């Protein structure tokens, strides 16, 4: 019997799914194995812990695995891929396939068929598959260059708009919330802290931003809604790429859209803003109700020869 391993190597956690040709046998979660987010020793510990838990649950030795697929952000960054190839090569048998995190989410929603996936968690990315099988992308250039609608975006944009609100004479609790979260004594200390090098992890502010938006803070609500519109813009770019690949026909039918990631799965304000912006541009477009399941997509990809 052949065994396959799918791994969703997220920035804050990693999910491992072991399966055979047809079934999912066990699923475990551990800390991140992404080297851009943690040191090698911690990543190694997390990897070994997950494999040990899988073996305990299934009695399957990791070295008997036929193929492993890892989906991760930064799949083109040597620091990420070199470590994965080395570490998994020492602990897991068979072939190793490394793809982007948005690709495994896309696979879990459409299993190789036509569609678009918007992913927004700590970071963000959008990918789509045309009827020809070609995969196209937009966004995903990292926190400094992109990450629209992500947790990083919500945190950083909340500070930018919070300070802009001072200039505009508008009231918002965004800056007070950030100052309290980081335990800073004053707004001046917040300015210094936010502009430090290296920069703080702005994504950690996202829950507070979302909470203020839900409580009615107008500036916080604008941040959340902007995140959804920015993601819709990226989805539109991918749909445009798909249309050109498929021949740019006048009767073009926009592909269905799925969502994944902690922000789009759990923050209704971002998801609703995304859906509304897409409906305005593409009347009748279908946004799937059930979020994608990236670890299942990684397992599906691992099963492909």
C-alpha positions as CSV (number, residue, x, y, z in Angstrom):
1,X,0.0,0.0,0.0
2,X,1.2,3.5,-0.9
3,X,1.2,6.3,1.7
4,X,1.2,10.0,0.9
5,X,1.9,13.1,3.1
6,X,0.5,16.5,2.6
7,X,1.8,19.5,4.6
8,X,0.4,23.0,4.9
9,X,3.5,24.9,6.1
10,X,1.9,28.1,7.3
11,X,3.7,31.0,8.9
12,X,2.4,30.3,12.5
13,X,1.5,26.7,12.3
14,X,1.9,23.6,10.1
15,X,-0.7,20.9,9.4
16,X,0.4,17.4,8.4
17,X,-2.1,15.0,6.7
18,X,-1.2,11.4,6.1
19,X,-3.3,9.3,3.6
20,X,-3.3,6.3,1.4
21,X,-4.6,6.2,-2.2
22,X,-8.1,7.1,-1.2
23,X,-8.4,8.0,2.5
24,X,-7.1,10.5,5.0
25,X,-5.6,8.5,7.8
26,X,-4.6,11.1,10.3
27,X,-4.0,14.8,10.6
28,X,-1.8,16.6,13.2
29,X,-0.9,20.3,13.8
30,X,2.4,21.7,15.1
31,X,4.3,24.9,15.2
32,X,5.6,26.4,12.0
33,X,8.3,24.7,9.9
34,X,8.9,27.8,7.8
35,X,12.4,29.0,8.2
36,X,11.5,32.6,7.5
37,X,9.4,32.5,10.6
38,X,11.6,30.5,13.0
39,X,15.1,29.2,13.6
40,X,16.3,25.8,12.3
41,X,16.2,24.1,15.6
42,X,12.6,25.0,16.4
43,X,11.5,24.1,12.8
44,X,13.3,20.7,13.2
45,X,11.6,20.1,16.6
46,X,8.2,20.9,15.1
47,X,8.7,18.6,12.2
48,X,9.9,15.7,14.3
49,X,6.9,16.2,16.6
50,X,4.4,16.1,13.8
51,X,5.9,13.0,12.2
52,X,6.0,11.2,15.6
53,X,2.3,12.0,16.2
54,X,1.4,10.7,12.8
55,X,3.2,7.5,13.3
56,X,1.6,7.1,16.7
57,X,-1.8,7.6,15.2
58,X,-1.3,5.3,12.1
59,X,1.7,3.0,12.8
60,X,3.0,4.2,9.4
61,X,6.8,5.0,9.4
62,X,7.5,8.3,7.7
63,X,10.3,6.7,5.7
64,X,7.8,4.4,3.9
65,X,5.9,7.4,2.4
66,X,5.8,7.4,-1.4
67,X,5.5,11.1,-2.0
68,X,5.2,14.3,0.2
69,X,3.9,17.6,-1.0
70,X,4.6,20.7,1.1
71,X,2.7,23.9,0.4
72,X,4.3,27.0,1.8
73,X,4.6,30.7,1.2
74,X,8.1,31.6,0.1
75,X,8.4,28.5,-2.1
76,X,10.9,30.4,-4.3
77,X,13.1,31.5,-1.3
78,X,16.2,29.2,-0.9
79,X,16.1,29.6,2.9
80,X,12.7,28.0,2.9
81,X,13.1,25.3,0.2
82,X,16.7,24.3,1.0
83,X,15.8,23.6,4.7
84,X,12.6,21.7,3.7
85,X,14.5,19.5,1.3
86,X,17.3,18.8,3.8
87,X,15.0,18.2,6.8
88,X,12.3,16.2,5.0
89,X,14.9,14.3,3.1
90,X,16.3,13.1,6.5
91,X,13.0,12.1,8.0
92,X,10.5,11.3,5.2
93,X,10.9,8.8,2.4
94,X,9.9,9.1,-1.2
95,X,9.7,12.1,-3.6
96,X,9.3,15.7,-2.3
97,X,7.2,18.3,-4.1
98,X,7.3,21.9,-2.9
99,X,4.6,24.3,-4.1
100,X,3.0,27.6,-3.0
101,X,0.5,27.6,-0.1
102,X,-2.1,29.1,-2.4
103,X,-1.7,26.2,-4.9
104,X,-2.6,23.6,-2.3
105,X,-5.6,25.7,-1.2
106,X,-6.6,25.9,-4.9
107,X,-6.2,22.1,-5.3
108,X,-8.4,21.5,-2.2
109,X,-11.2,23.6,-3.6
110,X,-11.2,22.5,-7.3
111,X,-9.0,19.3,-7.5
112,X,-7.3,20.3,-10.7
113,X,-10.3,22.0,-12.3
114,X,-11.0,25.6,-13.2
115,X,-11.3,28.1,-10.4
116,X,-9.7,30.9,-8.4
117,X,-8.5,30.8,-4.8
118,X,-8.0,33.9,-2.6
119,X,-5.9,33.2,0.5
120,X,-5.5,35.6,3.3
121,X,-4.0,34.7,6.7
122,X,-0.9,36.2,8.1
123,X,0.0,37.0,4.5
124,X,-2.1,36.8,1.3
125,X,-2.0,35.4,-2.2
126,X,-4.3,34.7,-5.1
127,X,-4.1,32.0,-7.7
128,X,-6.3,30.5,-10.4
129,X,-6.4,27.7,-12.8
130,X,-7.7,28.1,-16.4
131,X,-9.6,25.5,-18.4
132,X,-6.3,24.7,-20.1
133,X,-4.7,23.7,-16.7
134,X,-2.4,26.8,-16.6
135,X,-2.0,28.3,-13.2
136,X,-1.8,32.1,-12.9
137,X,-1.2,34.2,-9.8
138,X,-1.4,37.7,-8.4
139,X,0.0,39.2,-5.1
140,X,2.0,37.1,-2.8
141,X,5.1,39.3,-2.9
142,X,5.6,39.4,0.9
143,X,4.6,41.8,3.7
144,X,6.6,44.8,2.5
145,X,5.6,44.5,-1.2
146,X,2.1,43.0,-1.1
147,X,0.0,40.9,1.3
148,X,-3.2,42.8,0.6
149,X,-6.1,42.0,2.9
150,X,-3.9,39.8,5.2
151,X,-3.4,40.0,9.0
152,X,-0.2,41.9,8.3
153,X,-2.1,44.4,6.2
154,X,-4.9,44.9,8.8
155,X,-2.3,45.6,11.5
156,X,-0.1,47.9,9.6
157,X,-2.9,49.8,7.8
158,X,-4.7,50.3,11.1
159,X,-1.7,52.2,12.4
160,X,-1.4,54.2,9.2
161,X,-5.0,55.2,9.2
162,X,-5.0,55.7,12.9
163,X,-2.3,58.4,12.6
164,X,-4.0,59.8,9.5
165,X,-7.1,60.1,11.7
166,X,-5.2,62.5,14.0
167,X,-4.4,64.7,11.0
168,X,-8.0,64.5,9.9
169,X,-9.5,65.2,13.3
170,X,-11.4,61.9,13.3
171,X,-11.9,59.7,16.4
172,X,-10.7,56.1,16.5
173,X,-9.4,53.8,19.2
174,X,-7.0,52.0,16.8
175,X,-3.8,53.7,18.2
176,X,-4.9,53.2,21.8
177,X,-5.6,49.5,21.1
178,X,-2.2,49.0,19.6
179,X,-0.4,50.9,22.4
180,X,-2.2,48.7,25.0
181,X,-1.4,45.5,23.1
182,X,2.3,46.2,23.0
183,X,2.4,47.6,26.5
184,X,3.7,51.0,25.4
185,X,3.3,54.1,27.7
186,X,2.4,56.7,25.0
187,X,1.6,57.4,21.4
188,X,5.1,58.8,21.0
189,X,6.5,55.4,22.2
190,X,4.2,53.7,19.7
191,X,5.6,55.8,16.8
192,X,9.1,54.7,17.8
193,X,8.2,51.1,18.2
194,X,6.3,50.9,14.9
195,X,9.2,52.4,13.0
196,X,11.9,50.2,14.6
197,X,14.2,48.0,12.6
198,X,13.5,45.2,12.5
199,X,9.8,46.0,12.4
200,X,7.3,44.4,14.9
201,X,4.9,41.8,13.8
202,X,2.0,43.9,12.7
203,X,-0.2,40.9,12.0
204,X,-0.6,40.5,15.8
205,X,-2.7,43.6,15.8
206,X,-5.3,42.2,13.4
207,X,-7.7,40.7,16.1
208,X,-7.9,44.0,17.8
209,X,-8.6,45.8,14.6
210,X,-11.4,43.4,13.7
211,X,-12.9,43.7,17.2
212,X,-13.0,47.5,16.9
213,X,-14.5,47.3,13.5
214,X,-17.3,45.0,14.8
215,X,-17.8,47.4,17.7
216,X,-18.5,50.3,15.3
217,X,-15.1,52.1,15.1
218,X,-15.5,53.8,11.7
219,X,-11.8,53.9,10.9
220,X,-11.2,50.3,11.8
221,X,-14.2,49.3,9.7
222,X,-12.6,51.1,6.7
223,X,-9.4,49.2,7.2
224,X,-11.3,45.8,7.2
225,X,-13.3,46.7,4.1
226,X,-10.3,48.0,2.2
227,X,-8.7,44.6,2.8
228,X,-11.6,42.9,1.1
229,X,-11.6,45.3,-1.8
230,X,-7.8,44.9,-2.3
231,X,-8.2,41.1,-2.4
232,X,-11.0,41.5,-4.9
233,X,-8.7,43.5,-7.1
234,X,-6.2,40.7,-7.1
235,X,-8.9,38.2,-7.9
236,X,-10.0,40.4,-10.8
237,X,-6.4,40.4,-12.2
238,X,-6.3,36.6,-12.0
239,X,-9.7,36.3,-13.7
240,X,-8.4,38.6,-16.4
241,X,-5.3,36.4,-16.9
242,X,-7.6,33.3,-17.2
243,X,-9.8,35.1,-19.7
244,X,-6.8,35.8,-22.0
245,X,-5.5,32.2,-21.7
246,X,-8.9,30.8,-22.6
247,X,-9.3,33.0,-25.7
248,X,-10.9,36.2,-24.4
249,X,-14.3,35.1,-25.7
250,X,-17.2,37.5,-25.5
251,X,-19.3,34.8,-23.6
252,X,-16.5,34.3,-21.0
253,X,-17.9,32.9,-17.8
254,X,-15.9,34.0,-14.7
255,X,-14.6,30.9,-12.8
256,X,-15.9,30.2,-9.3
257,X,-13.9,31.7,-6.4
258,X,-12.9,29.9,-3.1
259,X,-11.4,31.4,0.0
260,X,-8.9,30.2,2.5
261,X,-6.7,31.4,5.4
262,X,-7.6,32.7,8.9
263,X,-8.6,36.2,7.8
264,X,-11.0,35.1,5.0
265,X,-12.3,32.2,7.0
266,X,-13.0,34.0,10.2
267,X,-13.3,37.8,9.5
268,X,-16.7,38.4,8.0
269,X,-15.9,42.0,7.3
270,X,-13.1,41.2,4.9
271,X,-14.9,38.3,3.3
272,X,-18.1,40.3,2.8
273,X,-16.2,43.2,1.3
274,X,-14.4,40.8,-1.1
275,X,-17.7,39.2,-2.2
276,X,-19.5,42.5,-2.7
277,X,-16.6,44.0,-4.8
278,X,-16.5,40.8,-6.9
279,X,-20.3,40.8,-7.4
280,X,-20.2,44.4,-8.5
281,X,-17.6,43.7,-11.2
282,X,-18.8,40.2,-12.2
283,X,-22.6,39.9,-11.6
284,X,-23.5,36.3,-10.9
285,X,-20.0,35.2,-9.9
286,X,-20.0,32.2,-7.5
287,X,-18.1,32.5,-4.3
288,X,-18.0,29.1,-2.6
289,X,-19.6,28.9,0.9
290,X,-17.2,26.3,2.3
291,X,-13.6,27.5,2.8
292,X,-10.8,25.6,1.1
293,X,-8.8,23.1,3.1
294,X,-5.2,23.5,2.1
295,X,-3.8,20.4,3.9
296,X,-6.3,18.3,1.9
297,X,-5.0,20.0,-1.2
298,X,-1.4,19.1,-0.3
299,X,-2.5,15.5,0.1
300,X,-4.3,15.5,-3.2
301,X,-1.2,16.9,-4.9
302,X,1.0,14.3,-3.2
303,X,-1.1,11.6,-4.7
304,X,-0.6,12.9,-8.3
305,X,2.2,11.1,-10.1
